[in-house]
Amino acid sequence: MKSKVIFFLAGAAVVTLSFTFATASRAPKAITKNTPQVSHNEPVGGLLSEDKF
């Protein structure tokens, strides 16, 4: 019984890894940078900024 469980877990791990590898190999190879657009003309917002006029 114990060996059946070990074989089942090993088989599930192999199937999971094969699907992961197949999905990762189909992913696009383009690398994009996600840098936020910063505007230096506007006041800083957030919890720590205070409006002093």
Phi and psi in degrees as a GROMACS rama.xvg file:
@    title "Ramachandran Plot"
@    xaxis  label "Phi"
@    yaxis  label "Psi"
@TYPE xy
-65.2583  -38.5676  LYS-2
-68.4381  -32.9532  SER-3
-64.1843  -40.6419  LYS-4
-66.5206  -41.8819  VAL-5
-64.3612  -43.0198  ILE-6
-65.1178  -37.8363  PHE-7
-64.7185  -44.9526  PHE-8
-65.1085  -38.7337  LEU-9
-65.9806  -41.8533  ALA-10
-63.848  -41.1062  GLY-11
-65.0734  -37.0682  ALA-12
-66.7687  -41.1153  ALA-13
-64.6384  -43.909  VAL-14
-63.787  -42.8066  VAL-15
-63.1614  -44.4208  THR-16
-66.7777  -35.6403  LEU-17
-67.7822  -40.2081  SER-18
-66.7773  -37.4003  PHE-19
-64.7916  -43.3532  THR-20
-65.2861  -40.9786  PHE-21
-65.3179  -39.1118  ALA-22
-70.1311  -40.9272  THR-23
-69.2484  -31.0916  ALA-24
-75.4322  -19.6447  SER-25
-89.9761  -8.55228  ARG-26
-65.4645  146.107  ALA-27
-64.4255  146.484  PRO-28
-90.2926  -3.81469  LYS-29
-70.6571  135.279  ALA-30
-107.375  123.767  ILE-31
-117.644  143.875  THR-32
-97.7633  130.36  LYS-33
-104.155  80.8606  ASN-34
-100.584  134.258  THR-35
-70.6978  146.16  PRO-36
-77.7868  122.237  GLN-37
-110.528  128.27  VAL-38
-109.179  122.87  SER-39
-91.2108  1.43092  HIS-40
-92.2507  -10.5228  ASN-41
-106.001  153.129  GLU-42
-69.0095  155.587  PRO-43
-74.4597  132.966  VAL-44
-106.383  168.321  GLY-45
135.618  -172.089  GLY-46
-77.4735  -24.8664  LEU-47
-95.6167  -7.66042  LEU-48
-86.8779  144.837  SER-49
-124.765  141.052  GLU-50
-88.7232  112.34  ASP-51
-118.858  114.123  LYS-52
